[in-house]
């Protein structure tokens, strides 16, 4: 039986999560700058995207080049549902947005189950490129189904955001607080999974696949479950991005979109749980600052990544944690 939660750390992590959410809500009022609020929202959405990919890269040792397929699947599922007649026919009313988000997660999970059941049978570069192949198939489908997806123009016309449970996502504060709450809650749940026996089972498979198999682990099942979890969280991130942009676009299913979480993991670190989230912060600050001051965004981003890879030889948060441990050990010896 697979165990997902470690009870002794949940209360501590839940308190930290609640404190973080309250602090960020306070920041909304202390710094009344819509630009800052937008950056914070994007950091958490992209952070979820990067954290989901790091389940495969950091904890399972599998590099997926096509992870944006699930991001796009979540975004298009939410957008198509909110633009459809199902809301009126079945009278979803105020709960159309929660239903759309849940549906986005489910569709992404189903897609991840199908793709994952095929891809996990392969290793190394074959796994990586097969995930990319599936992503490009999805990208081609989005472009081909013009009447449904809008083709290369994306979902146009927007969609309504009816209030639910007293939350009106058309209001800046409500959307800000809701997006950050959902993101932090998912990060909290993911933290429990990673620190559970299941999470350590993934590490064992990464380090030496033959040893856990000898101990009775079903490696393929563990890989598939990890792939489904990663795809589901990426789909959630896509649905939140669709809500933020009030639309969905085929570029989100293109191969370049899958490079973004890879860059974030490189910038923040893959060995520390919140490393990808810090990478998302660095990535978004770079994106906002560089595009506002120069047109050479790709050059600047490349130089920054090279400085991290060649200089620190790891992500920023990984480096900070390593230096903190070294300092602690030196103090203990002295």
C-alpha positions, 0 to 999 in steps of 0.5 A, a space after each residue: 500500500 502506498 503511503 502519501 502523508 507523514 503526519 508529524 510534519 503536516 501541522 508544521 507545514 500547514 502553519 507555515 503555509 497559512 502564515 505565508 498566505 496571510 503575509 502575501 494578502 497583507 502585501 496586497 494592501 501594503 504595496 497597492 501596485 497591480 504590477 507587483 500583484 500580477 508578478 506574484 500571481 504569475 510566480 505562483 502559477 509558474 511555480 506550480 508548473 515547475 514544481 510539478 515537473 520537478 516531481 519527475 526530474 528532481 525526485 524520479 530522475 526523468 526529464 520530460 520535454 513535453 510537460 507543457 501538454 498538461 499545462 495546455 490541456 488544463 487551460 483549454 479544458 477550463 476555457 472551453 467549459 466556461 465558453 460552452 453551453 453546458 453551464 446553462 443546460 445543466 445550471 452550474 451557475 455560481 459553481 461553474 468555475 470550481 467545476 471547471 478547475 476540477 474538470 481541468 485537473 481530471 482531464 490533465 490526469 487522464 491525459 497523463 495516465 495515457 501518456 505516462 503509461 507509455 512513456 514510463 516504459 522507456 528510459 533517459 533520452 527516449 522518455 524525454 523525446 517521447 513526452 515531447 512527441 505527445 506534446 507536439 501531437 496535442 499542439 497539432 490537434 489544437 491548431 487543426 480544430 479551429 472551430 473548437 480551439 480557435 486554431 492559432 488565434 487561441 480561445 477568443 471572446 473570453 468567459 465570465 467569472 461568476 461569484 461562488 461562495 462569496 468569492 468574485 474572481 472578477 475583483 483583483 483582490 479576490 482573484 489574487 487571494 484565491 490564486 495564491 491560496 490554491 497554489 499554497 494549498 497544492 504546494 502544501 499537499 505536494 510537500 507531504 507527498 514528497 516527504 512521505 514513504 511514497 516520495 522516498 520510494 521515488 528517490 530510491 527508484 531514481 538512485 538505484 531502480 534495482 534495489 527498490 524492485 528487490 524490496 518489493 516495490 512496483 517501480 512502474 506503478 510508482 512512476 505512473 502515479 508520480 507522472 499522473 500527479 505531475 500532470 494534474 498539478 500542471 493542468 491546475 497551473 494551466 487552468 489558473 493561467 487561463 483564468 488570469 489571461 481569460 483565454 488559452 493559446 496554442 503557444 502553451 502547448 508548443 515545445 518552447 513552453 516546456 522549456 520554461 519550467 526546466 529553466 526555473 528548475 535550473 535557476 532555483 534548484 532541483 534538490 530543494 523542495 521550493 527551489 523551482 518556486 524560487 526559480 519561477 520568481 527569478 524567471 518572472 523578474 527577469 522576464 518583467 525587467 528584461 522585456 521592459 528594458 531590452 529586446 534581447 530577452 533570450 540572450 540575457 536569460 541564456 547568460 543568467 542560466 550559464 552563470 548559474 550552471 557554470 558559477 554556482 553549478 546548481 540552483 540558487 536555493 540549492 546553493 543557499 541551503 548547501 552554504 547554510 549546512 556548511 556554515 552550521 557544520 563549521 560552527 558545530 566543529 568549532 
